[in-house]
């Protein structure tokens, strides 16, 4: 469900321009839209999905791109960024409940973005934008320092096989990026249904000089999603963590 790598791509001097040399934490799946998704995409994508300049792969972000929230939403308001927004269930619910807050969803799967557009359309929401990007690249350059009030990472791909752990999103390197974009006092919320990954997340938070926090109770704004329900049905326990930018 994550749309990000554990570090921002840093092409070697002898690597072809525009190609990543670091693993990303997602695998690309088919991008075919159903009729409802295509209809919402055709109606809303031009205004609700950011037109991001690329530098290589289709989820890359040109380092010169900057996200101006005030210009995008036409106002000054708190900004919440969700990484791996999936079908948009949490994002749309939160945007409906908090019209005075702006929301940006970062997601790599076009069908998920299109499904979110359906929710935006039905809710007649104006305080949500979406971007199809590799999140660490967006956090490294696209989002200005200290511009985010809350950062959400819900159920990133656990890459549960040990040989794949290098592809996990939540690492010390990613914590540095989270610390870069969050304002002082801003909140980083995490959730996973894999106990071992929850331990890693807790270790990352505890080892970061930018954050204070750790395991926490589920917060009211995180509604039950289809993805989470599958984990519960499979007998997995849900783990929440909350950290504050110091």
Phi and psi restraints in degrees (value plus and minus 20) as a CYANA .aco file:
   2 UNK   PHI     -88.4   -48.4
   2 UNK   PSI     137.2   177.2
   3 UNK   PHI    -145.6  -105.6
   3 UNK   PSI      15.7    55.7
   4 UNK   PHI    -165.7  -125.7
   4 UNK   PSI     144.2   184.2
   5 UNK   PHI    -121.3   -81.3
   5 UNK   PSI     150.4   190.4
   6 UNK   PHI    -104.1   -64.1
   6 UNK   PSI     -34.8     5.2
   7 UNK   PHI    -163.7  -123.7
   7 UNK   PSI     137.5   177.5
   8 UNK   PHI     -91.7   -51.7
   8 UNK   PSI     116.1   156.1
   9 UNK   PHI     -75.2   -35.2
   9 UNK   PSI     115.0   155.0
  10 UNK   PHI    -152.6  -112.6
  10 UNK   PSI      61.0   101.0
  11 UNK   PHI     -74.3   -34.3
  11 UNK   PSI     115.5   155.5
  12 UNK   PHI     -89.1   -49.1
  12 UNK   PSI     140.4   180.4
  13 UNK   PHI     -80.4   -40.4
  13 UNK   PSI     -51.8   -11.8
  14 UNK   PHI    -117.7   -77.7
  14 UNK   PSI     -12.4    27.6
  15 UNK   PHI    -106.3   -66.3
  15 UNK   PSI     128.6   168.6
  16 UNK   PHI     -80.6   -40.6
  16 UNK   PSI     116.4   156.4
  17 UNK   PHI     -78.2   -38.2
  17 UNK   PSI     113.4   153.4
  18 UNK   PHI      70.8   110.8
  18 UNK   PSI     -17.4    22.6
  19 UNK   PHI    -131.2   -91.2
  19 UNK   PSI     117.8   157.8
  20 UNK   PHI     -97.6   -57.6
  20 UNK   PSI     124.6   164.6
  21 UNK   PHI    -131.3   -91.3
  21 UNK   PSI     -26.0    14.0
  22 UNK   PHI    -129.0   -89.0
  22 UNK   PSI     128.5   168.5
  23 UNK   PHI     -89.4   -49.4
  23 UNK   PSI     128.9   168.9
  24 UNK   PHI    -122.6   -82.6
  24 UNK   PSI     142.3   182.3
  25 UNK   PHI    -114.6   -74.6
  25 UNK   PSI      -1.1    38.9
  26 UNK   PHI    -157.5  -117.5
  26 UNK   PSI     139.0   179.0
  27 UNK   PHI    -138.4   -98.4
  27 UNK   PSI     117.3   157.3
  28 UNK   PHI     -94.4   -54.4
  28 UNK   PSI     115.7   155.7
  29 UNK   PHI    -135.8   -95.8
  29 UNK   PSI     155.5   195.5
  30 UNK   PHI     -77.6   -37.6
  30 UNK   PSI     125.8   165.8
  31 UNK   PHI    -132.5   -92.5
  31 UNK   PSI       2.6    42.6
  32 UNK   PHI     -93.1   -53.1
  32 UNK   PSI     113.4   153.4
  33 UNK   PHI    -120.1   -80.1
  33 UNK   PSI     125.1   165.1
  34 UNK   PHI    -100.0   -60.0
  34 UNK   PSI     157.8   197.8
  35 UNK   PHI     -81.9   -41.9
  35 UNK   PSI     -63.4   -23.4
  36 UNK   PHI     -85.1   -45.1
  36 UNK   PSI     -62.0   -22.0
  37 UNK   PHI     -84.0   -44.0
  37 UNK   PSI     -62.7   -22.7
  38 UNK   PHI     -84.4   -44.4
  38 UNK   PSI     -57.9   -17.9
  39 UNK   PHI     -84.5   -44.5
  39 UNK   PSI     -64.5   -24.5
  40 UNK   PHI     -88.4   -48.4
  40 UNK   PSI     -57.0   -17.0
  41 UNK   PHI     -80.6   -40.6
  41 UNK   PSI     -67.3   -27.3
  42 UNK   PHI     -82.4   -42.4
  42 UNK   PSI     -54.6   -14.6
  43 UNK   PHI    -100.7   -60.7
  43 UNK   PSI     -55.6   -15.6
  44 UNK   PHI    -138.6   -98.6
  44 UNK   PSI     -38.1     1.9
  45 UNK   PHI     -78.1   -38.1
  45 UNK   PSI     -57.7   -17.7
  46 UNK   PHI     -82.1   -42.1
  46 UNK   PSI     -50.4   -10.4
  47 UNK   PHI    -124.4   -84.4
  47 UNK   PSI     -47.6    -7.6
  48 UNK   PHI    -121.8   -81.8
  48 UNK   PSI     -37.8     2.2
  49 UNK   PHI    -127.2   -87.2
  49 UNK   PSI     101.8   141.8
  50 UNK   PHI     -84.7   -44.7
  50 UNK   PSI     118.4   158.4
  51 UNK   PHI    -108.9   -68.9
  51 UNK   PSI      72.5   112.5
  52 UNK   PHI    -113.2   -73.2
  52 UNK   PSI     107.0   147.0
  53 UNK   PHI     -89.5   -49.5
  53 UNK   PSI     113.0   153.0
  54 UNK   PHI    -118.1   -78.1
  54 UNK   PSI     142.6   182.6
  55 UNK   PHI    -157.4  -117.4
  55 UNK   PSI      52.3    92.3
  56 UNK   PHI      97.8   137.8
  56 UNK   PSI    -141.5  -101.5
  57 UNK   PHI     -79.3   -39.3
  57 UNK   PSI     143.1   183.1
  58 UNK   PHI     -88.7   -48.7
  58 UNK   PSI     -32.6     7.4
  59 UNK   PHI    -128.6   -88.6
  59 UNK   PSI     -12.8    27.2
  60 UNK   PHI     -97.2   -57.2
  60 UNK   PSI     146.5   186.5
  61 UNK   PHI    -149.7  -109.7
  61 UNK   PSI     104.3   144.3
  62 UNK   PHI     -82.4   -42.4
  62 UNK   PSI     110.5   150.5
  63 UNK   PHI     -78.6   -38.6
  63 UNK   PSI     -38.3     1.7
  64 UNK   PHI    -104.2   -64.2
  64 UNK   PSI     -28.4    11.6
  65 UNK   PHI     -93.4   -53.4
  65 UNK   PSI     114.2   154.2
  66 UNK   PHI    -148.5  -108.5
  66 UNK   PSI     115.1   155.1
  67 UNK   PHI    -112.8   -72.8
  67 UNK   PSI      97.4   137.4
  68 UNK   PHI    -124.0   -84.0
  68 UNK   PSI      78.6   118.6
  69 UNK   PHI     -82.3   -42.3
  69 UNK   PSI     -62.6   -22.6
  70 UNK   PHI     -82.2   -42.2
  70 UNK   PSI     -61.8   -21.8
  71 UNK   PHI     -91.0   -51.0
  71 UNK   PSI     -56.8   -16.8
  72 UNK   PHI     -88.1   -48.1
  72 UNK   PSI     -65.8   -25.8
  73 UNK   PHI    -114.6   -74.6
  73 UNK   PSI     -30.2     9.8
  74 UNK   PHI      54.2    94.2
  74 UNK   PSI       4.9    44.9
  75 UNK   PHI    -185.9  -145.9
  75 UNK   PSI     147.4   187.4
  76 UNK   PHI    -118.1   -78.1
  76 UNK   PSI     101.1   141.1
  77 UNK   PHI    -176.6  -136.6
  77 UNK   PSI     140.6   180.6
  78 UNK   PHI     -78.7   -38.7
  78 UNK   PSI     126.6   166.6
  79 UNK   PHI    -139.7   -99.7
  79 UNK   PSI     107.7   147.7
  80 UNK   PHI    -132.7   -92.7
  80 UNK   PSI     112.3   152.3
  81 UNK   PHI    -137.5   -97.5
  81 UNK   PSI     106.6   146.6
  82 UNK   PHI    -129.9   -89.9
  82 UNK   PSI     106.7   146.7
  83 UNK   PHI    -116.3   -76.3
  83 UNK   PSI     106.8   146.8
  84 UNK   PHI      53.2    93.2
  84 UNK   PSI      34.8    74.8
  85 UNK   PHI     -91.6   -51.6
  85 UNK   PSI     -29.4    10.6
  86 UNK   PHI      37.5    77.5
  86 UNK   PSI    -147.8  -107.8
  87 UNK   PHI    -102.0   -62.0
  87 UNK   PSI     -21.5    18.5
  88 UNK   PHI      63.3   103.3
  88 UNK   PSI      -5.3    34.7
  89 UNK   PHI     -82.4   -42.4
  89 UNK   PSI     -68.1   -28.1
  90 UNK   PHI     -89.3   -49.3
  90 UNK   PSI     -63.2   -23.2
  91 UNK   PHI     -82.1   -42.1
  91 UNK   PSI     -68.8   -28.8
  92 UNK   PHI     -85.6   -45.6
  92 UNK   PSI     -62.5   -22.5
  93 UNK   PHI     -80.2   -40.2
  93 UNK   PSI     -66.9   -26.9
  94 UNK   PHI     -84.6   -44.6
  94 UNK   PSI     -61.5   -21.5
  95 UNK   PHI     -85.9   -45.9
  95 UNK   PSI     -53.0   -13.0
  96 UNK   PHI     -89.4   -49.4
  96 UNK   PSI     -59.9   -19.9
  97 UNK   PHI     -97.3   -57.3
  97 UNK   PSI     -43.7    -3.7
  98 UNK   PHI    -149.1  -109.1
  98 UNK   PSI      53.9    93.9
  99 UNK   PHI     -84.0   -44.0
  99 UNK   PSI     -38.1     1.9
 100 UNK   PHI    -105.6   -65.6
 100 UNK   PSI     -19.1    20.9
 101 UNK   PHI    -134.2   -94.2
 101 UNK   PSI     125.5   165.5
 102 UNK   PHI    -120.5   -80.5
 102 UNK   PSI     126.4   166.4
 103 UNK   PHI    -149.2  -109.2
 103 UNK   PSI     116.7   156.7
 104 UNK   PHI    -145.0  -105.0
 104 UNK   PSI     100.9   140.9
 105 UNK   PHI    -122.6   -82.6
 105 UNK   PSI     107.9   147.9
 106 UNK   PHI    -126.0   -86.0
 106 UNK   PSI      99.1   139.1
 107 UNK   PHI    -167.7  -127.7
 107 UNK   PSI     122.9   162.9
 108 UNK   PHI    -117.7   -77.7
 108 UNK   PSI     -34.4     5.6
 109 UNK   PHI    -118.8   -78.8
 109 UNK   PSI      96.8   136.8
 110 UNK   PHI     -78.7   -38.7
 110 UNK   PSI     -61.9   -21.9
 111 UNK   PHI     -79.1   -39.1
 111 UNK   PSI     -56.0   -16.0
 112 UNK   PHI     -85.2   -45.2
 112 UNK   PSI     -62.4   -22.4
 113 UNK   PHI     -82.3   -42.3
 113 UNK   PSI     -63.9   -23.9
 114 UNK   PHI     -83.7   -43.7
 114 UNK   PSI     -58.3   -18.3
 115 UNK   PHI     -84.7   -44.7
 115 UNK   PSI     -57.6   -17.6
 116 UNK   PHI     -83.5   -43.5
 116 UNK   PSI     -57.7   -17.7
 117 UNK   PHI     -82.3   -42.3
 117 UNK   PSI     -52.8   -12.8
 118 UNK   PHI     -81.1   -41.1
 118 UNK   PSI     -65.5   -25.5
 119 UNK   PHI     -84.6   -44.6
 119 UNK   PSI     -59.6   -19.6
 120 UNK   PHI     -82.5   -42.5
 120 UNK   PSI     -62.3   -22.3
 121 UNK   PHI     -85.1   -45.1
 121 UNK   PSI     -67.5   -27.5
 122 UNK   PHI     -85.0   -45.0
 122 UNK   PSI     -55.8   -15.8
 123 UNK   PHI    -106.1   -66.1
 123 UNK   PSI     -23.2    16.8
 124 UNK   PHI      31.4    71.4
 124 UNK   PSI      25.6    65.6
 125 UNK   PHI    -105.7   -65.7
 125 UNK   PSI     122.1   162.1
 126 UNK   PHI    -139.1   -99.1
 126 UNK   PSI     -23.2    16.8
 127 UNK   PHI    -124.6   -84.6
 127 UNK   PSI       6.9    46.9
 128 UNK   PHI    -149.3  -109.3
 128 UNK   PSI     117.5   157.5
 129 UNK   PHI    -153.0  -113.0
 129 UNK   PSI     136.8   176.8
 130 UNK   PHI    -150.3  -110.3
 130 UNK   PSI     131.4   171.4
 131 UNK   PHI    -162.5  -122.5
 131 UNK   PSI     113.1   153.1
 132 UNK   PHI    -112.2   -72.2
 132 UNK   PSI      72.6   112.6
 133 UNK   PHI    -166.8  -126.8
 133 UNK   PSI     138.0   178.0
 134 UNK   PHI     -97.7   -57.7
 134 UNK   PSI      93.2   133.2
 135 UNK   PHI     -76.4   -36.4
 135 UNK   PSI     -64.3   -24.3
 136 UNK   PHI     -78.6   -38.6
 136 UNK   PSI     -53.5   -13.5
 137 UNK   PHI     -85.9   -45.9
 137 UNK   PSI     -59.7   -19.7
 138 UNK   PHI     -86.3   -46.3
 138 UNK   PSI     -59.5   -19.5
 139 UNK   PHI     -93.7   -53.7
 139 UNK   PSI     -43.1    -3.1
 140 UNK   PHI     -97.7   -57.7
 140 UNK   PSI     -60.0   -20.0
 141 UNK   PHI    -153.4  -113.4
 141 UNK   PSI     -58.8   -18.8
 142 UNK   PHI     -87.9   -47.9
 142 UNK   PSI     -61.9   -21.9
 143 UNK   PHI    -109.7   -69.7
 143 UNK   PSI     105.7   145.7
 144 UNK   PHI     -83.2   -43.2
 144 UNK   PSI     134.6   174.6
 145 UNK   PHI     -80.5   -40.5
 145 UNK   PSI     116.6   156.6
 146 UNK   PHI      44.3    84.3
 146 UNK   PSI       4.5    44.5
 147 UNK   PHI    -116.7   -76.7
 147 UNK   PSI     -27.2    12.8
 148 UNK   PHI    -131.0   -91.0
 148 UNK   PSI     115.3   155.3
 149 UNK   PHI    -109.2   -69.2
 149 UNK   PSI     -56.7   -16.7
 150 UNK   PHI    -160.3  -120.3
 150 UNK   PSI     122.2   162.2
 151 UNK   PHI    -143.2  -103.2
 151 UNK   PSI     104.1   144.1
 152 UNK   PHI    -132.8   -92.8
 152 UNK   PSI     113.1   153.1
 153 UNK   PHI    -151.0  -111.0
 153 UNK   PSI      76.3   116.3
 154 UNK   PHI    -127.7   -87.7
 154 UNK   PSI      98.8   138.8
 155 UNK   PHI      35.5    75.5
 155 UNK   PSI      34.5    74.5
 156 UNK   PHI     -86.4   -46.4
 156 UNK   PSI     136.1   176.1
 157 UNK   PHI     -74.3   -34.3
 157 UNK   PSI     104.1   144.1
 158 UNK   PHI     -95.9   -55.9
 158 UNK   PSI     -37.9     2.1
 159 UNK   PHI      20.6    60.6
 159 UNK   PSI      44.0    84.0
 160 UNK   PHI     -89.9   -49.9
 160 UNK   PSI     -40.6    -0.6
 161 UNK   PHI     -93.5   -53.5
 161 UNK   PSI     115.6   155.6
 162 UNK   PHI     -76.7   -36.7
 162 UNK   PSI     -57.7   -17.7
 163 UNK   PHI     -88.9   -48.9
 163 UNK   PSI     -33.1     6.9
 164 UNK   PHI    -122.6   -82.6
 164 UNK   PSI     -19.2    20.8
 165 UNK   PHI     -78.9   -38.9
 165 UNK   PSI     -46.5    -6.5
 166 UNK   PHI     -84.5   -44.5
 166 UNK   PSI     -34.8     5.2
 167 UNK   PHI    -112.3   -72.3
 167 UNK   PSI     -22.2    17.8
 168 UNK   PHI     -86.0   -46.0
 168 UNK   PSI     127.0   167.0
 169 UNK   PHI     -93.5   -53.5
 169 UNK   PSI     -68.5   -28.5
 170 UNK   PHI    -104.5   -64.5
 170 UNK   PSI      81.3   121.3
 171 UNK   PHI    -156.3  -116.3
 171 UNK   PSI     150.0   190.0
 172 UNK   PHI     -76.9   -36.9
 172 UNK   PSI     -56.3   -16.3
 173 UNK   PHI     -84.9   -44.9
 173 UNK   PSI     -58.8   -18.8
 174 UNK   PHI     -90.3   -50.3
 174 UNK   PSI     -55.2   -15.2
 175 UNK   PHI     -79.7   -39.7
 175 UNK   PSI     -54.6   -14.6
 176 UNK   PHI     -83.5   -43.5
 176 UNK   PSI     -60.6   -20.6
 177 UNK   PHI     -87.6   -47.6
 177 UNK   PSI     -60.9   -20.9
 178 UNK   PHI     -80.5   -40.5
 178 UNK   PSI     -62.0   -22.0
 179 UNK   PHI     -86.0   -46.0
 179 UNK   PSI     -50.4   -10.4
 180 UNK   PHI     -86.3   -46.3
 180 UNK   PSI     -64.9   -24.9
 181 UNK   PHI    -107.1   -67.1
 181 UNK   PSI     -44.3    -4.3
 182 UNK   PHI     -99.0   -59.0
 182 UNK   PSI     118.9   158.9
 183 UNK   PHI     -91.5   -51.5
 183 UNK   PSI     138.0   178.0
 184 UNK   PHI     -77.2   -37.2
 184 UNK   PSI     110.1   150.1
 185 UNK   PHI      69.2   109.2
 185 UNK   PSI     -25.6    14.4
 186 UNK   PHI     -90.5   -50.5
 186 UNK   PSI     141.2   181.2
 187 UNK   PHI    -135.1   -95.1
 187 UNK   PSI     114.8   154.8
 188 UNK   PHI    -130.4   -90.4
 188 UNK   PSI      96.5   136.5
 189 UNK   PHI    -129.6   -89.6
 189 UNK   PSI     115.1   155.1
 190 UNK   PHI    -152.6  -112.6
 190 UNK   PSI     132.9   172.9
 191 UNK   PHI    -172.1  -132.1
 191 UNK   PSI     124.6   164.6
 192 UNK   PHI    -173.2  -133.2
 192 UNK   PSI     136.5   176.5
 193 UNK   PHI    -129.9   -89.9
 193 UNK   PSI      -0.8    39.2
 194 UNK   PHI    -137.7   -97.7
 194 UNK   PSI      95.6   135.6
 195 UNK   PHI     -79.0   -39.0
 195 UNK   PSI     -61.8   -21.8
 196 UNK   PHI     -87.7   -47.7
 196 UNK   PSI     -55.3   -15.3
 197 UNK   PHI     -90.0   -50.0
 197 UNK   PSI     -55.3   -15.3
 198 UNK   PHI     -81.1   -41.1
 198 UNK   PSI     -58.3   -18.3
 199 UNK   PHI     -83.4   -43.4
 199 UNK   PSI     -61.8   -21.8
 200 UNK   PHI     -84.0   -44.0
 200 UNK   PSI     -62.9   -22.9
 201 UNK   PHI     -79.2   -39.2
 201 UNK   PSI     -64.4   -24.4
 202 UNK   PHI     -82.7   -42.7
 202 UNK   PSI     -58.9   -18.9
 203 UNK   PHI     -86.5   -46.5
 203 UNK   PSI     -59.6   -19.6
 204 UNK   PHI     -82.8   -42.8
 204 UNK   PSI     -66.3   -26.3
 205 UNK   PHI     -82.9   -42.9
 205 UNK   PSI     -65.9   -25.9
 206 UNK   PHI     -84.2   -44.2
 206 UNK   PSI     -52.0   -12.0
 207 UNK   PHI    -107.5   -67.5
 207 UNK   PSI     -24.1    15.9
 208 UNK   PHI    -109.8   -69.8
 208 UNK   PSI     109.9   149.9
 209 UNK   PHI     -93.4   -53.4
 209 UNK   PSI     -29.5    10.5
 210 UNK   PHI    -110.6   -70.6
 210 UNK   PSI     -32.1     7.9
 211 UNK   PHI    -153.3  -113.3
 211 UNK   PSI     132.2   172.2
 212 UNK   PHI    -146.6  -106.6
 212 UNK   PSI     115.2   155.2
 213 UNK   PHI     129.1   169.1
 213 UNK   PSI    -181.9  -141.9
 214 UNK   PHI     143.5   183.5
 214 UNK   PSI    -165.3  -125.3
 215 UNK   PHI     -83.1   -43.1
 215 UNK   PSI     124.9   164.9
 216 UNK   PHI    -170.0  -130.0
 216 UNK   PSI     153.0   193.0
 217 UNK   PHI     -95.8   -55.8
 217 UNK   PSI     138.1   178.1
 218 UNK   PHI     -81.3   -41.3
 218 UNK   PSI     117.1   157.1
 219 UNK   PHI    -113.6   -73.6
 219 UNK   PSI     129.4   169.4
 220 UNK   PHI     -81.1   -41.1
 220 UNK   PSI     -48.7    -8.7
 221 UNK   PHI     -94.1   -54.1
 221 UNK   PSI     -32.3     7.7
 222 UNK   PHI    -111.4   -71.4
 222 UNK   PSI      75.4   115.4
 223 UNK   PHI     -94.2   -54.2
 223 UNK   PSI     137.7   177.7
 224 UNK   PHI     -89.7   -49.7
 224 UNK   PSI     103.4   143.4
 225 UNK   PHI    -121.9   -81.9
 225 UNK   PSI     146.4   186.4
 226 UNK   PHI     -79.4   -39.4
 226 UNK   PSI     -59.6   -19.6
 227 UNK   PHI     -84.1   -44.1
 227 UNK   PSI     -66.2   -26.2
 228 UNK   PHI     -84.3   -44.3
 228 UNK   PSI     -59.1   -19.1
 229 UNK   PHI     -80.8   -40.8
 229 UNK   PSI     -55.2   -15.2
 230 UNK   PHI     -85.4   -45.4
 230 UNK   PSI     -59.4   -19.4
 231 UNK   PHI     -84.8   -44.8
 231 UNK   PSI     -61.3   -21.3
 232 UNK   PHI     -84.3   -44.3
 232 UNK   PSI     -62.5   -22.5
 233 UNK   PHI     -82.5   -42.5
 233 UNK   PSI     -48.9    -8.9
 234 UNK   PHI    -103.0   -63.0
 234 UNK   PSI     -19.5    20.5
 235 UNK   PHI      69.2   109.2
 235 UNK   PSI      -6.0    34.0
 236 UNK   PHI    -110.8   -70.8
 236 UNK   PSI     122.1   162.1
 237 UNK   PHI    -103.0   -63.0
 237 UNK   PSI     123.5   163.5
 238 UNK   PHI    -112.6   -72.6
 238 UNK   PSI     112.8   152.8
 239 UNK   PHI    -139.3   -99.3
 239 UNK   PSI     107.2   147.2
 240 UNK   PHI    -131.8   -91.8
 240 UNK   PSI     127.3   167.3
 241 UNK   PHI    -157.4  -117.4
 241 UNK   PSI     127.3   167.3
 242 UNK   PHI    -156.1  -116.1
 242 UNK   PSI     112.4   152.4
 243 UNK   PHI    -153.6  -113.6
 243 UNK   PSI     125.5   165.5
 244 UNK   PHI    -133.4   -93.4
 244 UNK   PSI     114.9   154.9
 245 UNK   PHI     -91.3   -51.3
 245 UNK   PSI     101.3   141.3
